[in-house]
């Protein structure tokens, strides 16, 4: 059994994602709505919503066959 750490450790280093934002697929109403919400959220300073929209847009193209 290992001995538990009795001191604080440094913060973990997460990778910085530098990918460009995903673009909506032309003619897809779902992509268009996500891009609209992303623009609205960015204008209001809601970067969490911007990030969420980017994740949904990245995952959504699986439905565009």
N, C-alpha and C positions, 0 to 999 in steps of 0.2 A: 504494500500500500504506500502511495506517495504522501509526503508531508504537504499539507495545504500551504499556499503562499500566505505569508503573514505581513506582507507589505503591498502597497499599491503598485500596480504595473502601469506602464505608459498606455496611452490611448492607441487603439488599433489604427493602422493606416489603410484607408480605403482607396481603391483606384479612382482617379478622376476621369470621368467619362467625357471624351471630347468628340463624340460622334455628332454629325449634323442632325438637326431636328428632322424627324420623318415628314415626308410630304403626303398630303391626302391624295388618294387615287381619284382621278377625274371621273365624275359621274356617280360616285358612291355617296349616298346621302349620309351614311354613318361617318365616313371620313370627313365630309364637309362639316358636319355638326361638331365633331371633335376639334377640327381646326378653328372653328368659330369660337368654341368655348375656350380653347387655348389662348386665342388672341384677346378675348375678353378678360380672362384671368391675368394675363401678362399686363394689360393696361391697368388693372386694379392692384397689381403687386402680389397676386396669389400664385407664387412660384411652385407651391405644392400641387396645385391644380394643373399648372403648366406641365410639370413633371408627370403627373398621372395621365394627362392627355397624350404625352409623348409615348408613354408605355403602351397605352391602348392602341395608338396608331401603329406602333412597331409590331404589336401582336396581331392586329386586325388583318394585315395583308394575307394571312393564311386563308382567309375567306375569299380572296380574289384569285380564282383559279384560272 
